[in-house]
Structures are given as structure tokens and as C-alpha cells.
Amino acid sequence: MRIVVTNCNTTQEMTAEIVRGARAAAGPGTIVTGLTPAWGPESAEGWLDSYLSAAAVLDTLRTHDGPPYDAVVMAGFGEHGREGVRELVDVPVVDITEAAAHLACLLGRRYGVVTTLERSRGQIEDSLELAGVARNCAAVVGTGLGVLDLGDADRTETAFLAAAERARDAGAEVLVLGCAGMTGLQLTVGDKLGLPVVDGVAAAVKLAEALVTMGLRTSRAGSLAKPVPKRRTWSAGRE
């Protein structure tokens, strides 16, 4: 089985870190490769970045000329593009936002998301609403750290623990890592918090494996039917 993991930004180092986390979660025989968009934002933090990122990820998958893959994992928490990718490709597409939330709902009555900047809360809340899992979300809490700040492990852990306390006070019984760049953090903070901590990258990989193993694909009967054939100009000189 081959799974492609798409980073939502152009930072190669973050792609490498996400792929490491995805490979650690993958089962024997699963090959994980990462894709980094050639254009778009270096980090996705806000509506403008998110829409640019969505188009860049779609373009990256559209023009992919590597080995065939069996599933796509979209590693952008709360970012746009999920439904578009499901129209575009003929394999299961699992977004880390909804994957983490669905697993969190199996572990407790209410979950909390700890993310990067507070400005990302609206996007995440909208994404959870669209996925049908917003009802169980107690809170989306920002750490105050930018995506590119997550490379500082000690600072990230301290900020995460402080934000996690706020989520727990709001009623969260399970916590979700609200950024793909936080992958692996659950290994160090889970015991300190006394709560289950769900990593969206790992959750998405395991769900993708399950869908492929069960032979399931995106339904084409309705809203996620294949795109209507027409001329589409993706950029100057490229169609």
C-alpha cells in the first residue's frame, strides 16, 4: 500500500517531519511519501494562506508524476481543499482535521483542539462543522506560536501544556494536536496531562490504511462526483 501525504505549505523541513510521523504510524508494508507544493505560503496561518494552500495542493496532486498511490492524507489542520481533492483523485482522501476529531470522539465525550495562532480557530471550527464533528468539540485553543516556531521543542511543549489546561477547563476529555507540525508531541505531553492526545497525522494514516484495506473509495453519487469536464486554466500557460 502506498500513501501520499501532502504538506499544506512549501517548507520542506516540515514535510520531512510530517512524513517521519506518518511512517511511524503506518503498518508493515505501507509506503509513505511526502509531497510539498512548489508554490504557495511557507506556512498556512489565515484565510488567505489557506485558500492559496488549497489551490497549490490540488495543483501538486494534479501534476504528480510519481508512482501510483492508494490514498491521500492531507496534512493541513483546518485548511481548505479537502472536498476538491476528493473530487480530483480516485483514491480515499483523509484529512488530518476530521481524522483526529473522529478518533477523539471514540475516546471521550468531548475533545479540545490545541493549535498554533488564535487566528486559526475560525477555520478549524468551520472544518469540524463541515465534517460533522463540531458538536463534540469543547474548545479550540491557540498556543500563540506560529507554525514555523514549532521547531523549538521545549517552547512548543510549554505553550501546548498551558493551552491544554484551558481546553481541559472548558470540558475537553481528549486533546487533539491542531497542527501537522506538532506531530510527535503526543509522546511527551500525554502523561503530563493525564488525557489521551490524538495526533492527526497518525490518525489519518491509520484511517487511510483501513479504507484501502476495506476497498472503500469516495462516493461519486452526488456532491463529490468527478469534476465537470471543461477548460480550466491553472496558471499562465498551464491548463
C-alpha positions as CSV (number, residue, x, y, z in Angstrom):
1,M,0.0,0.0,0.0
2,R,1.3,3.5,-0.9
3,I,0.0,6.6,0.9
4,V,0.9,10.1,-0.3
5,V,1.0,12.8,2.5
6,T,0.5,16.4,1.2
7,N,2.0,19.2,3.2
8,C,-0.1,22.4,3.0
9,N,2.9,24.7,2.8
10,T,6.2,25.0,0.9
11,T,8.5,24.3,3.9
12,Q,10.5,21.1,3.0
13,E,11.7,20.6,6.6
14,M,8.1,20.4,7.8
15,T,7.2,17.9,5.1
16,A,10.1,15.7,6.3
17,E,8.9,15.9,9.9
18,I,5.3,15.1,8.9
19,V,6.5,12.1,6.9
20,R,8.5,10.8,9.8
21,G,5.4,10.9,12.0
22,A,3.3,9.2,9.2
23,R,5.8,6.4,8.7
24,A,6.0,5.8,12.5
25,A,2.2,5.2,12.5
26,A,2.0,3.2,9.3
27,G,1.7,-0.6,9.3
28,P,4.1,-3.0,7.8
29,G,4.0,-2.9,4.0
30,T,2.7,0.7,3.9
31,I,5.0,3.1,1.9
32,V,4.6,6.7,2.9
33,T,5.8,9.5,0.6
34,G,5.5,13.3,1.1
35,L,4.6,16.0,-1.4
36,T,5.5,19.6,-0.9
37,P,3.8,22.3,-3.1
38,A,6.1,24.1,-5.4
39,W,4.3,27.4,-4.7
40,G,2.1,28.8,-2.0
41,P,2.7,30.0,1.5
42,E,5.7,28.9,3.6
43,S,3.2,28.4,6.5
44,A,-0.6,28.4,6.4
45,E,-1.9,30.9,9.0
46,G,-5.1,32.6,8.0
47,W,-7.8,32.5,5.3
48,L,-5.6,33.9,2.5
49,D,-2.8,31.3,3.2
50,S,-5.4,28.6,3.4
51,Y,-7.0,29.3,0.1
52,L,-3.6,29.6,-1.6
53,S,-2.5,26.4,0.0
54,A,-5.7,24.5,-1.2
55,A,-5.0,25.5,-4.8
56,A,-1.3,24.6,-4.5
57,V,-2.1,21.2,-3.1
58,L,-4.7,20.5,-5.8
59,D,-2.1,21.6,-8.4
60,T,0.5,19.3,-6.9
61,L,-1.7,16.3,-6.9
62,R,-3.0,17.1,-10.4
63,T,0.5,17.2,-11.9
64,H,2.0,14.4,-9.8
65,D,4.0,12.0,-12.0
66,G,5.4,9.7,-9.3
67,P,4.4,6.1,-8.6
68,P,0.6,5.4,-8.3
69,Y,-0.8,5.8,-4.8
70,D,-3.6,4.1,-2.9
71,A,-4.7,7.0,-0.6
72,V,-4.0,10.7,0.1
73,V,-3.5,12.1,3.6
74,M,-3.9,15.9,3.7
75,A,-1.7,17.3,6.4
76,G,-3.1,20.7,7.0
77,F,-5.2,21.2,10.1
78,G,-8.3,23.2,9.4
79,E,-7.0,24.1,5.9
80,H,-9.2,24.2,2.8
81,G,-9.2,21.9,-0.2
82,R,-10.4,18.6,1.3
83,E,-13.5,18.3,-0.9
84,G,-11.7,19.5,-4.0
85,V,-9.1,16.8,-3.6
86,R,-11.8,14.2,-3.2
87,E,-13.3,15.3,-6.5
88,L,-9.9,15.2,-8.2
89,V,-8.4,11.8,-7.3
90,D,-9.9,8.3,-7.4
91,V,-8.5,7.1,-4.1
92,P,-9.6,7.7,-0.5
93,V,-8.7,11.1,0.8
94,V,-8.3,11.6,4.6
95,D,-7.8,15.0,6.1
96,I,-6.0,15.1,9.5
97,T,-8.6,17.5,10.9
98,E,-11.5,15.2,10.7
99,A,-9.5,12.1,11.2
100,A,-8.2,13.3,14.6
101,A,-11.7,14.5,15.6
102,H,-13.4,11.2,14.7
103,L,-10.9,9.2,16.7
104,A,-11.1,11.7,19.6
105,C,-14.9,11.1,19.7
106,L,-14.2,7.4,20.3
107,L,-12.1,8.2,23.4
108,G,-14.3,10.7,25.3
109,R,-17.5,12.7,25.2
110,R,-15.8,16.0,24.3
111,Y,-12.5,16.9,22.8
112,G,-10.4,20.0,22.6
113,V,-8.1,21.2,19.8
114,V,-4.8,22.9,20.7
115,T,-3.5,24.7,17.7
116,T,-1.0,27.5,16.8
117,L,-2.2,31.0,16.5
118,E,-5.6,32.1,17.7
119,R,-6.5,33.4,14.2
120,S,-6.7,29.7,13.1
121,R,-9.6,29.0,15.4
122,G,-12.3,30.0,12.9
123,Q,-11.0,27.9,10.1
124,I,-10.7,24.9,12.4
125,E,-14.2,25.3,13.8
126,D,-15.6,25.6,10.2
127,S,-13.7,22.5,9.1
128,L,-15.0,20.5,12.1
129,E,-18.6,21.7,11.4
130,L,-18.4,20.6,7.8
131,A,-17.0,17.2,8.8
132,G,-19.9,16.8,11.3
133,V,-17.9,16.6,14.4
134,A,-18.1,20.1,15.8
135,R,-20.8,19.2,18.3
136,N,-18.3,17.3,20.4
137,C,-15.6,20.0,20.4
138,A,-15.3,21.7,23.8
139,A,-12.8,24.3,22.6
140,V,-10.2,25.3,20.0
141,V,-7.3,26.9,21.9
142,G,-4.3,28.6,20.4
143,T,-0.8,28.4,21.8
144,G,0.3,31.7,20.4
145,L,3.1,30.1,18.4
146,G,3.4,30.4,14.6
147,V,3.7,27.3,12.5
148,L,7.4,27.9,11.9
149,D,8.0,28.3,15.6
150,L,7.2,24.7,16.3
151,G,10.8,23.6,15.6
152,D,11.6,24.8,19.2
153,A,10.6,21.6,21.0
154,D,10.8,23.0,24.6
155,R,9.0,26.2,23.8
156,T,6.3,24.2,21.9
157,E,5.7,21.8,24.8
158,T,5.4,24.6,27.3
159,A,3.0,26.5,25.2
160,F,1.0,23.4,24.4
161,L,0.6,22.4,28.0
162,A,-0.6,25.8,29.0
163,A,-3.2,25.8,26.2
164,A,-4.2,22.3,27.0
165,E,-5.1,23.3,30.5
166,R,-7.5,25.9,29.1
167,A,-9.1,23.2,26.8
168,R,-9.5,20.8,29.8
169,D,-11.1,23.6,31.9
170,A,-13.6,24.1,29.0
171,G,-14.6,20.4,29.3
172,A,-12.2,18.6,27.0
173,E,-11.7,14.9,27.9
174,V,-9.5,14.2,24.9
175,L,-7.0,16.5,23.2
176,V,-6.1,16.9,19.5
177,L,-2.9,18.2,18.1
178,G,-4.1,21.1,15.9
179,C,-1.3,21.4,13.5
180,A,0.6,18.8,11.4
181,G,3.8,20.4,12.7
182,M,3.0,19.2,16.2
183,T,3.3,15.5,15.1
184,G,5.1,13.5,17.7
185,L,4.3,15.9,20.6
186,Q,1.7,13.5,21.9
187,L,4.5,11.2,23.0
188,T,5.8,13.8,25.5
189,V,2.6,15.6,26.8
190,G,0.1,12.8,27.2
191,D,1.3,11.5,30.6
192,K,1.8,15.1,31.9
193,L,-1.8,16.0,31.0
194,G,-3.5,12.8,32.1
195,L,-5.6,12.9,28.9
196,P,-5.5,11.0,25.7
197,V,-3.8,13.1,23.0
198,V,-4.6,12.4,19.3
199,D,-2.1,13.1,16.5
200,G,-4.0,13.9,13.4
201,V,-1.2,12.7,11.1
202,A,-1.1,9.3,12.7
203,A,-4.9,9.1,12.9
204,A,-5.3,9.9,9.2
205,V,-2.7,7.3,8.2
206,K,-4.4,4.6,10.1
207,L,-7.9,5.5,8.7
208,A,-6.4,5.7,5.2
209,E,-5.0,2.2,5.6
210,A,-8.4,0.9,6.8
211,L,-10.2,2.4,3.9
212,V,-7.8,0.9,1.4
213,T,-7.9,-2.5,3.1
214,M,-11.7,-2.5,3.0
215,G,-11.8,-1.5,-0.6
216,L,-13.7,1.8,0.0
217,R,-13.5,4.9,-2.1
218,T,-15.1,8.3,-2.2
219,S,-18.7,8.2,-3.3
220,R,-19.4,9.7,-6.8
221,A,-23.2,9.7,-6.2
222,G,-23.8,13.4,-5.7
223,S,-21.7,16.2,-4.2
224,L,-18.3,14.6,-4.7
225,A,-18.9,13.4,-8.3
226,K,-16.0,13.8,-10.7
227,P,-15.5,17.5,-11.8
228,V,-17.5,18.6,-14.8
229,P,-15.3,18.4,-18.0
230,K,-14.3,21.9,-19.1
231,R,-11.3,24.1,-19.8
232,R,-9.5,25.1,-16.6
233,T,-6.6,27.4,-16.7
234,W,-4.5,26.8,-13.6
235,S,-1.9,29.5,-14.3
236,A,-0.5,31.4,-17.3
237,G,0.3,28.9,-20.0
238,R,-0.8,25.9,-17.9
239,E,-4.1,24.1,-18.4
